[in-house]
Amino acid sequence: MRRTVHRRGSVLGAEGVQMGTRMLASRGRWSTANFKNAILAASDSGTVLLDIPGNPTMRVLRAGLAARVAAHDPRAQLLGKVTELYFDGDMDASVANTGQVSSRIDELLPVAEIVRGTWAEIEAVLDAARSRI
């Protein structure tokens, strides 16, 4: 299993972790199969940072509508129909916000397993830090 969240190294300054993309790509009911499969299929270049004047800068999956927006398709509307994306799985309806971590997620795990694994990694880093004191 590939790690999907990096925490190795220094513990100074760490206050939290964002795991939205990882939770979307879980066995929970957070998103549709199309969205989950798009995350699993993402390569290292599978996301794109959209910085379009008049819209918020956002990182999204390079799929469906986002691919057309990134290619400067003048007919593509940035936010489209968000509810169709998130609830119906229509990847052409809107842009799918995700993190760069998408390319590192290679399997759908239960949320409880993701949280347990994350906590185990945190404890390992803290134990290693304690041993250096």
C-alpha positions, 0 to 999 in steps of 0.5 A: 500500500502506498502512503497517501499522506506524508508526515515523516521528518520534522514535527516542528510547526505541524498543527493539522492535516487536510485529508479531503481528497483521501476521504472522497476516495474511501469506501464511505459514501462521500462521493460517487464511483465516477469521482472515486475512480477519477482520483484512483486513475490520476497520474502525477499530472492528474490535477491542474491549478486553475487560476482564472480571473474572477474565480477562486484559484483551485486545484482540480482533477484534470478530467471532464470539464476541468480538462476543457477549462485548462485547455482554455475552451471558451465554452467551459464554465468554471463551476458548472453544476456542482451538485451534478458532479458530487451527487450524480458523478457527472465529471463533465458537470463541474470541476472536481476539487482535489489535492495533489495527493490524488496521484498517490491514492491507489486504493479505496480503504474504509475511513476507519482504516485511513484514520487508524493508519494516519494515527499510527504514522503520527505516533511513529513520528512523535516516538522518533522525535521523543527518542532524539530529545 
